[in-house]
């Protein structure tokens, strides 16, 4: 491990590089050295062992974000230092979609007073970055400021998204992170011919209880218990990479009869509820939503 950079610093560098990878065109050929340079780092700040650490951590972090760094062309070859060997960036699954229109042509907001550089101008011109201004909007409650600023903008439908999933009281005297106050999740999907599957996940002290009911087959409900870590992963997935807090409430194609109907009901503390539903029409993150629940039932 590097003696010049802490684990936290290495982690932050790698997170910056993952964002750089996410914004690459699918099929880009690049090295970790070039990626660091493209991200604005001064290569004189790194010793050789730092670069090995960053390169190794980058591959692990990229996989977690569904980015493949293909180095198969160098397999079983002695060609040089790993961080100087090129790889192909395969990032289709990691490209961020607009939760409103589904476009992957989105820009990351850059806030603060910009130090313009050639790299920044290229990002702005290509639509990868958008200047968000010097001030970050938010609400102050009890002396603490909570951000309400979007993180991205869709270049096609021109809508902002990526605001923190928080609930602010009408009197502006309390703020809650929705992820902390979810008590249950119910996902239903099906139709007249295929039957209906209900998946209900209720939080408890140990994690959550998952109940699966397949109504068409008149089967007995199946219950399983999941850990707190798994519960948190499900909730975080819904509200971070899937941007659930910015979905429409209704997705319906009224020109199609029967077909598939679905609903997603989120219960919060104090008898609050968030509901989303559809009939033969689906949100941009539909496939990702199905993946969340396919670990519990065949849907």
C-alpha positions in Angstrom: 0.0 0.0 0.0 1.2 3.5 -0.8 3.0 5.4 1.9 2.2 8.7 0.4 -1.6 8.2 -0.1 -4.0 6.9 2.5 -6.6 4.3 1.7 -9.2 7.0 1.7 -7.2 9.1 -0.8 -6.6 6.2 -3.1 -10.3 5.4 -2.9 -11.2 9.0 -3.9 -8.7 9.0 -6.8 -10.3 5.7 -8.1 -13.8 7.1 -7.7 -12.7 10.0 -9.9 -11.3 7.6 -12.5 -14.5 5.5 -12.5 -16.5 8.7 -13.4 -14.0 9.3 -16.1 -14.5 5.8 -17.4 -18.3 6.2 -17.3 -18.0 9.2 -19.5 -15.8 7.5 -22.1 -17.3 6.4 -25.3 -17.9 2.6 -25.3 -14.9 0.9 -26.9 -12.4 3.6 -25.9 -8.8 2.3 -25.7 -6.8 3.9 -22.8 -4.3 3.1 -20.1 -4.5 3.9 -16.4 -1.7 6.4 -16.8 -3.6 8.2 -19.6 -6.8 8.0 -17.6 -5.1 9.8 -14.6 -3.8 12.4 -17.0 -7.3 12.9 -18.5 -8.8 13.2 -15.1 -6.5 16.2 -14.4 -3.9 14.5 -12.0 -0.3 15.5 -12.1 1.7 12.4 -12.7 4.7 13.8 -10.8 2.7 13.3 -7.6 2.8 9.5 -8.0 5.5 7.0 -7.3 5.5 3.7 -9.2 3.9 1.7 -6.3 1.1 4.3 -6.1 0.3 3.6 -9.8 0.2 -0.1 -9.1 -2.2 0.4 -6.2 -4.4 2.7 -8.2 -4.5 0.4 -11.2 -5.4 -2.6 -9.1 -8.1 -0.8 -7.2 -9.5 0.7 -10.4 -10.2 -2.6 -11.9 -12.1 -3.8 -8.8 -14.1 -0.5 -8.6 -14.9 -0.6 -12.3 -16.3 -4.1 -12.1 -18.6 -3.0 -9.2 -20.0 -0.3 -11.5 -20.5 -2.7 -14.4 -17.6 -1.4 -16.4 -15.3 -4.0 -18.0 -11.7 -3.0 -18.7 -10.6 -5.6 -21.3 -6.9 -6.3 -21.2 -7.2 -9.7 -23.0 -4.9 -8.5 -25.8 -2.0 -8.6 -23.2 -2.8 -12.0 -21.7 0.2 -14.2 -21.2 2.5 -11.6 -22.5 5.4 -9.8 -20.8 5.0 -6.3 -22.1 5.6 -3.8 -19.4 4.1 -2.1 -16.4 0.4 -2.8 -15.9 -0.7 0.8 -15.6 1.0 1.5 -19.0 -0.8 -1.3 -20.8 -4.0 -0.3 -22.7 -7.4 -1.8 -22.2 -10.8 -1.5 -23.9 -13.4 0.3 -21.9 -16.8 -1.5 -22.1 -19.2 0.7 -20.2 -22.6 0.4 -21.9 -24.2 -0.9 -18.7 -22.6 1.9 -16.7 -23.8 4.8 -18.8 -26.4 6.9 -16.9 -29.8 7.1 -18.3 -32.2 10.1 -17.8 -35.0 8.8 -15.5 -37.4 11.0 -17.5 -36.7 10.1 -21.2 -34.2 7.3 -21.0 -31.5 9.1 -23.0 -27.9 8.3 -22.2 -26.9 11.7 -23.6 -26.5 13.3 -20.2 -24.1 15.7 -18.6 -22.5 15.8 -15.1 -23.0 19.2 -13.4 -19.7 20.9 -12.3 -20.3 23.3 -9.5 -18.0 26.1 -8.1 -15.7 28.6 -9.8 -14.2 26.7 -12.7 -10.5 26.7 -13.4 -10.8 26.4 -17.2 -8.4 24.0 -18.9 -8.3 22.3 -22.2 -9.7 19.1 -20.6 -12.7 21.1 -19.2 -13.4 22.7 -22.5 -13.4 19.3 -24.2 -15.9 18.0 -21.6 -18.1 21.0 -22.0 -18.0 20.9 -25.8 -18.8 17.2 -25.9 -21.8 17.5 -23.6 -20.2 15.4 -20.8 -20.1 18.3 -18.4 -22.4 21.2 -17.7 -21.5 24.2 -15.6 -23.8 24.5 -12.6 -22.7 27.8 -11.2 -20.9 28.8 -8.1 -23.7 28.4 -5.6 -25.1 25.1 -4.5 -28.8 25.3 -3.7 -30.1 23.8 -0.5 -32.2 24.3 2.6 -30.9 25.3 6.0 -32.4 23.4 9.0 -31.1 23.9 12.5 -27.9 25.5 11.2 -27.1 22.6 8.8 -27.4 23.0 5.0 -28.9 20.1 3.1 -28.2 20.1 -0.7 -31.1 20.1 -3.1 -28.9 20.4 -6.1 -29.2 18.1 -9.1 -26.1 16.2 -10.2 -26.9 15.7 -13.9 -28.7 17.2 -16.8 -30.2 15.5 -19.8 -29.0 16.9 -23.1 -32.1 15.6 -24.9 -35.1 16.4 -22.8 -33.2 19.2 -20.9 -34.4 18.0 -17.5 -32.2 18.0 -14.4 -32.0 14.9 -12.2 -29.9 13.3 -9.5 -31.2 15.5 -6.6 -30.7 13.9 -3.1 -33.7 11.7 -2.2 -34.8 13.7 0.8 -38.1 14.7 2.3 -38.3 18.3 3.6 -41.3 19.2 5.9 -43.7 21.9 4.8 -42.4 24.2 7.5 -38.8 23.6 6.4 -37.9 22.5 9.9 -37.0 18.9 9.4 -35.3 16.9 6.6 -35.2 13.1 6.2 -33.3 10.9 3.8 -35.9 8.6 2.2 -33.5 5.7 2.3 -33.5 5.9 6.1 -37.3 5.9 6.5 -38.4 3.1 4.1 -40.3 0.4 6.1 -41.5 -1.8 3.3 -41.4 -2.4 -0.5 -44.0 -4.2 -2.5 -43.5 -5.0 -6.2 -46.2 -6.6 -8.2 -46.0 -7.6 -11.9 -48.1 -9.8 -14.2 -51.3 -10.0 -16.2 -54.3 -12.1 -17.1 -52.4 -14.8 -19.0 -49.1 -15.0 -17.0 -50.5 -14.5 -13.5 -49.3 -12.1 -10.9 -46.2 -12.2 -8.7 -46.1 -10.1 -5.5 -42.8 -9.6 -3.8 -43.1 -7.9 -0.4 -40.0 -6.9 1.6 -40.6 -5.6 5.2 -37.9 -4.2 7.3 -37.3 -5.6 10.8 -34.6 -5.4 13.5 -32.5 -8.1 11.8 -32.9 -6.9 8.2 -36.1 -7.7 6.4 -38.6 -10.5 5.6 -39.2 -11.2 2.0 -42.6 -12.7 1.1 -43.2 -14.0 -2.5 -46.7 -14.8 -3.6 -47.4 -16.3 -7.1 -51.1 -15.9 -7.4 -51.7 -17.7 -10.6 -50.5 -21.0 -9.3 -52.3 -20.7 -5.9 -49.0 -21.5 -4.2 -48.4 -20.8 -0.5 -46.4 -17.7 0.1 -42.7 -18.3 0.5 -40.9 -16.3 3.2 -37.1 -15.7 3.5 -35.1 -13.5 5.7 -32.4 -11.1 4.5 -29.7 -9.2 6.3 -29.6 -5.5 7.1 -26.8 -5.2 4.5 -28.9 -6.7 1.8 -31.9 -4.6 2.7 -29.8 -1.4 2.6 -28.4 -2.5 -0.8 -31.9 -2.9 -2.2 -33.1 0.5 -0.9 -29.9 2.3 -2.0 -30.1 0.8 -5.5 -33.6 2.1 -5.9 -32.8 5.6 -4.9 -29.3 6.0 -6.3 -28.5 4.4 -9.6 -32.2 4.0 -10.5 -33.2 7.5 -9.4 -36.6 6.3 -8.1 -37.4 9.6 -6.4 -37.6 11.2 -9.9 -39.9 8.7 -11.6 -43.3 9.5 -12.8 -46.2 8.0 -10.8 -47.9 6.5 -13.8 -46.7 4.7 -16.9 -49.7 3.5 -19.0 -50.3 2.7 -22.6 -54.1 2.9 -22.9 -54.1 1.6 -26.5 -53.1 -1.9 -25.3 -55.6 -4.2 -23.6 -54.5 -6.9 -21.0 -50.7 -7.3 -21.4 -48.6 -6.5 -18.3 -49.5 -4.4 -15.3 -47.1 -3.6 -12.5 -46.9 -1.5 -9.4 -44.2 -0.5 -6.9 -45.3 0.7 -3.5 -42.9 2.1 -1.0 -44.1 2.6 2.6 -42.3 5.1 4.8 -42.5 5.9 8.5 -45.6 7.8 9.9 -47.9 6.1 7.4 -46.4 7.8 4.4 -46.4 6.1 1.0 -44.9 6.5 -2.5 -46.6 4.6 -5.3 -45.6 4.0 -9.0 -47.5 1.9 -11.4 -47.9 1.1 -15.1 -49.8 -0.8 -17.8 -47.9 -1.9 -20.8 -45.5 1.0 -20.4 -42.4 1.2 -18.3 -39.8 3.6 -16.8 -36.4 3.9 -18.4 -34.9 1.8 -15.6 -37.4 -1.0 -15.9 -34.8 -3.8 -16.6 -32.7 -2.6 -13.7 -35.8 -2.6 -11.5 -36.6 -6.2 -12.5 -33.1 -7.2 -11.7 -33.5 -6.0 -8.1 -36.4 -8.4 -7.5 -35.4 -11.3 -9.7 -33.1 -12.5 -6.9 -36.4 -13.5 -5.1 -38.7 -14.8 -7.8 -38.8 -15.6 -11.5 -40.4 -12.6 -13.1 
